[in-house]
Amino acid sequence: MRIFVIGHVSPDLDAIAAAVEYTEFLLELKRYGGSEIIPVRAGEPNIETKTIFKKFNVELPKLLDEFTIGPDDFFVLVDHHEQTQRHEKIVDDKILEIIDHHRVNLNFSTPIRVDVKPVGSTSTVIYDHFYMYNLEASYQTSALALAGILSDTVGLKSSTTTGLDREIAQKISKKINESIEKLTFEIFRAKSDISGLTAREIAKKDFKVFDFGTTKVLINQVETVESKKVLGMKNELVQALDSVKKEVGATLGFIMVTDILAINSWIIYTNEAEKEVVEKAFITHGIDNVADIGPKISRKKDVAPAIEKTLL
């Protein structure tokens, strides 16, 4: 039996790092005996992910598409669980576990192992498992976990950040002798690198598709220290967003441009219907396909729930 540990499509750093981290945990725990446990990714890594894996000398997981999936293969989902965010090869009855930190939207016909915690990063959930089971994480897994936490919590500044995120980040920082401030700066610099990317690539940089009632909504987030540069590409991004919406079958689509130094976000939309949703959800006023939504920097906690509430 093979078990693939995998994050969501359009993977970010936490999704790919979490697959590596949880693979090590399962192997140390020997939960599945002698089964082969393989970390994989559901898509291409972004610049931030490549930078962190190279920094800590960790090999990037292979794409799931590089494997032929057979009847004896199973999956563990990390950093996601909703159908719209899964790789297309994954079916419900082949899922063994879910490790996540997002809103719960489960509908399985049989019981599975689920651990979803209201924290800022899946890496926090996984590293806490090492403590709970009295296991020692390797240097590389510890480094990836610290980077995953800092990435998802925007340097521990996001509204999603919890005491457990801070506690674990500080413990790892001390263990591997890695400065939280310096690593956060490296992550921010890599996140912001959009050089060489087309408008379409930016529009798909970190997107998730949500089912809000009967409406499928795409929300992409671009975290940057150069918000003016990204917003200056507004016209191209509107066209790209419209195309990506059609590609994934979404009714509504938004690009969330987050300035991670200024702690402020803007939302780019493509039409009047989307403008009305944004204005109602965030009590703002959209002008020329852009609306300033203020210090809301978490898609999970600040943006997606507000849009969902407006639509339902």
BELLINQUI-V620200 format. One record per residue. N is the residue number from 0. RES is the residue in one small letter. SS is DSSP state (hx for helix, st for strand, lp for the rest). PSI is psi in whole degrees, -180 to 180 (999 if undefined). Layout:
n: {N/N}
res: {RES/RES}
ss: {SS/SS}
psi: {PSI/PSI}
//
This chain:
n: {0/1/2/3/4/5/6/7/8/9/10/11/12/13/14/15/16/17/18/19/20/21/22/23/24/25/26/27/28/29/30/31/32/33/34/35/36/37/38/39/40/41/42/43/44/45/46/47/48/49/50/51/52/53/54/55/56/57/58/59/60/61/62/63/64/65/66/67/68/69/70/71/72/73/74/75/76/77/78/79/80/81/82/83/84/85/86/87/88/89/90/91/92/93/94/95/96/97/98/99/100/101/102/103/104/105/106/107/108/109/110/111/112/113/114/115/116/117/118/119/120/121/122/123/124/125/126/127/128/129/130/131/132/133/134/135/136/137/138/139/140/141/142/143/144/145/146/147/148/149/150/151/152/153/154/155/156/157/158/159/160/161/162/163/164/165/166/167/168/169/170/171/172/173/174/175/176/177/178/179/180/181/182/183/184/185/186/187/188/189/190/191/192/193/194/195/196/197/198/199/200/201/202/203/204/205/206/207/208/209/210/211/212/213/214/215/216/217/218/219/220/221/222/223/224/225/226/227/228/229/230/231/232/233/234/235/236/237/238/239/240/241/242/243/244/245/246/247/248/249/250/251/252/253/254/255/256/257/258/259/260/261/262/263/264/265/266/267/268/269/270/271/272/273/274/275/276/277/278/279/280/281/282/283/284/285/286/287/288/289/290/291/292/293/294/295/296/297/298/299/300/301/302/303/304/305/306/307/308/309/310/311}
res: {m/r/i/f/v/i/g/h/v/s/p/d/l/d/a/i/a/a/a/v/e/y/t/e/f/l/l/e/l/k/r/y/g/g/s/e/i/i/p/v/r/a/g/e/p/n/i/e/t/k/t/i/f/k/k/f/n/v/e/l/p/k/l/l/d/e/f/t/i/g/p/d/d/f/f/v/l/v/d/h/h/e/q/t/q/r/h/e/k/i/v/d/d/k/i/l/e/i/i/d/h/h/r/v/n/l/n/f/s/t/p/i/r/v/d/v/k/p/v/g/s/t/s/t/v/i/y/d/h/f/y/m/y/n/l/e/a/s/y/q/t/s/a/l/a/l/a/g/i/l/s/d/t/v/g/l/k/s/s/t/t/t/g/l/d/r/e/i/a/q/k/i/s/k/k/i/n/e/s/i/e/k/l/t/f/e/i/f/r/a/k/s/d/i/s/g/l/t/a/r/e/i/a/k/k/d/f/k/v/f/d/f/g/t/t/k/v/l/i/n/q/v/e/t/v/e/s/k/k/v/l/g/m/k/n/e/l/v/q/a/l/d/s/v/k/k/e/v/g/a/t/l/g/f/i/m/v/t/d/i/l/a/i/n/s/w/i/i/y/t/n/e/a/e/k/e/v/v/e/k/a/f/i/t/h/g/i/d/n/v/a/d/i/g/p/k/i/s/r/k/k/d/v/a/p/a/i/e/k/t/l/l}
ss: {lp/st/st/st/st/st/lp/lp/lp/lp/lp/lp/hx/hx/hx/hx/hx/hx/hx/hx/hx/hx/hx/hx/hx/hx/hx/hx/hx/lp/lp/lp/lp/lp/lp/st/st/st/st/st/st/lp/lp/lp/lp/lp/hx/hx/hx/hx/hx/hx/hx/hx/hx/lp/lp/lp/lp/lp/lp/st/st/hx/hx/hx/lp/lp/lp/lp/lp/lp/st/st/st/st/st/st/lp/lp/lp/lp/hx/hx/hx/lp/lp/lp/lp/lp/lp/hx/hx/hx/st/st/st/st/st/st/lp/lp/lp/lp/lp/lp/lp/lp/lp/lp/lp/lp/st/st/st/st/lp/lp/lp/lp/lp/hx/hx/hx/hx/hx/hx/hx/hx/hx/hx/hx/lp/lp/lp/lp/lp/lp/hx/hx/hx/hx/hx/hx/hx/hx/hx/hx/hx/hx/hx/hx/lp/lp/lp/lp/lp/lp/lp/lp/lp/lp/hx/hx/hx/hx/hx/hx/hx/hx/hx/hx/hx/hx/hx/hx/lp/lp/lp/hx/hx/hx/hx/hx/hx/hx/hx/hx/hx/hx/hx/lp/lp/lp/lp/lp/lp/lp/hx/hx/hx/hx/hx/lp/lp/lp/st/st/st/st/st/st/lp/lp/st/st/st/st/st/st/st/st/st/st/lp/lp/hx/hx/hx/hx/hx/lp/lp/hx/hx/hx/hx/hx/hx/hx/hx/hx/hx/hx/hx/hx/hx/hx/lp/lp/lp/st/st/st/st/st/st/st/st/lp/lp/lp/lp/st/st/st/st/st/lp/lp/lp/hx/hx/hx/hx/hx/hx/hx/hx/hx/hx/hx/lp/lp/lp/lp/st/lp/lp/st/st/st/st/st/lp/lp/lp/lp/hx/hx/hx/hx/hx/hx/hx/hx/hx/hx/hx/hx/hx/lp}
psi: {133/142/120/127/121/143/-169/166/161/59/142/-174/-46/-37/-44/-41/-41/-35/-41/-45/-47/-29/-47/-42/-48/-38/-41/-40/-26/38/-36/30/-128/14/147/124/123/121/135/170/156/-2/-174/140/147/176/-40/-47/-47/-41/-46/-42/-38/-42/-42/14/48/134/132/139/154/161/143/-32/-14/-8/147/119/127/-180/-19/15/140/172/147/124/130/144/18/167/-19/146/-39/-13/3/155/144/-20/-8/124/154/-46/1/5/124/-38/158/128/117/174/20/174/148/129/74/144/75/146/-20/156/142/167/124/132/101/120/144/69/-179/-13/145/-30/-33/-46/-46/-46/-32/-30/-40/-42/-45/-36/9/45/153/119/144/167/-47/-42/-39/-43/-44/-39/-44/-45/-41/-41/-48/-35/-52/-28/9/58/33/23/-14/156/-13/-11/133/173/-35/-39/-47/-44/-48/-40/-44/-39/-43/-43/-43/-41/-44/4/49/122/129/-42/-45/-42/-38/-42/-42/-40/-45/-43/-42/-41/-37/-6/102/13/131/-5/139/168/-39/-41/-37/-39/-19/13/-43/70/152/147/130/146/104/93/-122/6/127/123/127/129/114/143/131/109/130/162/4/62/-35/-38/-43/-47/-25/-15/18/-48/-44/-38/-35/-45/-42/-42/-41/-39/-43/-38/-48/-38/-40/-1/28/143/-42/149/142/144/120/111/113/120/108/-6/-43/-14/62/148/152/151/128/134/169/-20/178/-37/-43/-38/-44/-40/-47/-45/-38/-41/-35/9/59/-177/122/138/125/50/18/138/132/121/9/-156/50/105/-1/118/-43/-45/-34/-37/-56/-46/-36/-40/-42/-45/-37/-36/-27/999}
//
